[in-house]
């Protein structure tokens, strides 16, 4: 019986059904540095070259302090302990994945942000953020290259009876040749995030600046606005309706952008993409209005089936992506099916990342090279 | 002896040396509403029509929760108490002054932000903010008028060997008539704040949009960048040196702005103003470089003496302001002295405000009407 179990386990190991990789505990290397997402002058949280994160919180009279972040995407959390100096300290039990993570503290049962870090809008609130240096972080680094602008605009919206905010990225060349017109990508955030996410967490502007400087892409404009128009803040997605956002986007924002920026204001030069819920919005709106967009991108945001596409001649590109720890097979299979039906479909799988911003930074990097090239 | 004391007290009362006003306690009116600076969907903190603030914090196991904010500018704080539902609640002991206030929580000895509110960069950290509705809040309200843009730019800075961030407000007309050029106001934040303050806390863009829509001012550009260039973050002002910031502003930012925006790029069409430490910077730099700026504004940021001004013909305007709870007499006397020396000096005192953003919002409103009019 014992021998049989060993054989079964051995077969599972060989076929990859189980893995022994995780229990090999490496000693923690003491080369911790402040996270690049810290507030100015703040030492903690720190990260080391292995991807471990170390936290330090001042709360002398607290009974317990727990960080919501733990290794392996489990989000089991990291309880902090009282240190000699009376502060609360702790290090994650293992390395975190590369890139950006949202987190918060639970102090005596109450949820607070880490005073050491900058805040980022996610989960319908401003949360703490930490950055685990990625091996490929160069593509979104702030470099000495010409920089485009990220502009906050307030556009009139009669359907919601207010002035709504959007951010518009214009490439460095936009201010130079005043006659040149540009294609536009409408780029949506995920559930619980807002129009600040793609710049703050995603570094979309730096990704564009760097790729333009390297001659990897032709410059285009990116427009980012709030996609949870009918306020599904707390109740999850069950009350979500696409119509209010579709009206804001198609009838109000796009005409405003075309009137106030030097755009190529036609379907062949207009793309829509979004991450997670923003992908779902992208799918719904691009299918409802094939006359408006020609390039579609779903970033960890589902897939299209060939039968979804009524008029294939109108679709120049379908880009599907996700992290390798998400449903990579689904994305690949959907892409194959689209290709076989004659659609220009391309998939991208981000290695060793989940439903997080590192997946979407990399996806934007890949998508940008495919947009408006034909 | 007793009679003599009474007479002395009576004389002091009549001459205004002491006041009996404060002990008259009004009953709290139960018309509390969420502060306009709350995070989306958050009910607390709330404010009522009298200016009282009410806080509610979830921290079931905490021993004490104190809000740093109290009435009368004393900042004595407001301790919260355990409510029936296990949350911590409390109301300020009196009304807070009109406008925006920074604050934070002390939870079991640790400093955290209120999860209910948005964060604003002040005191060298992102702090909680609350808005007490002001009787004159209309001038910085978001209205259905044409809106200018607030653009984030990253400009090259060889002196600090990095790309530095600035925000640029361009008026609504900027995108319409592509030949028109505009004067520029360089507008600085205070100690511990950064280049986000004038938009986030100050609503500088909305103040401008509203005044332009009403025809109260001629449109101009505003440029806001980080003024604590040599990183005096934690050590207070004692290590502050103006030279690094002056180099960034004069030799790097201004040439970049003049090259990338349609400015009137000469001294008569360039103003500098700042609040608090930004006023000190404004004074030092305008006096050192009278060839660069013609209009000077110190907002709760000190005064100029007539002897400071070497060449009066180069100064088109000196604007000095503060809150009535600050050194209003000093500001008025300095203005009188400047006027008597033949300088176009104008003072403004914001009624019933202190060293806070309501003073500076109102000051910008007044200053904007005086800039570039001659």
Interface residues (C-beta under 8 A of the other chain):
Chain A: X39 X40 X41 X57 X58 X59 X60 X61 X62 X63 X64 X105 X107 X108 X109 X110 X111 X112 X113 X115 X118 X119 X124 X125 X126 X142 X143 X144 X147 X149 X150 X151 X152 X153 X154 X155 X156 X162 X163 X175 X178 X199 X205 X231 X233 X234 X260 X261
Chain B: X39 X40 X41 X57 X58 X59 X60 X61 X62 X63 X64 X105 X107 X108 X109 X110 X111 X112 X113 X115 X118 X119 X124 X125 X126 X142 X143 X144 X147 X149 X150 X151 X152 X153 X154 X155 X156 X162 X163 X175 X178 X194 X199 X205 X209 X231 X233 X234 X260 X261
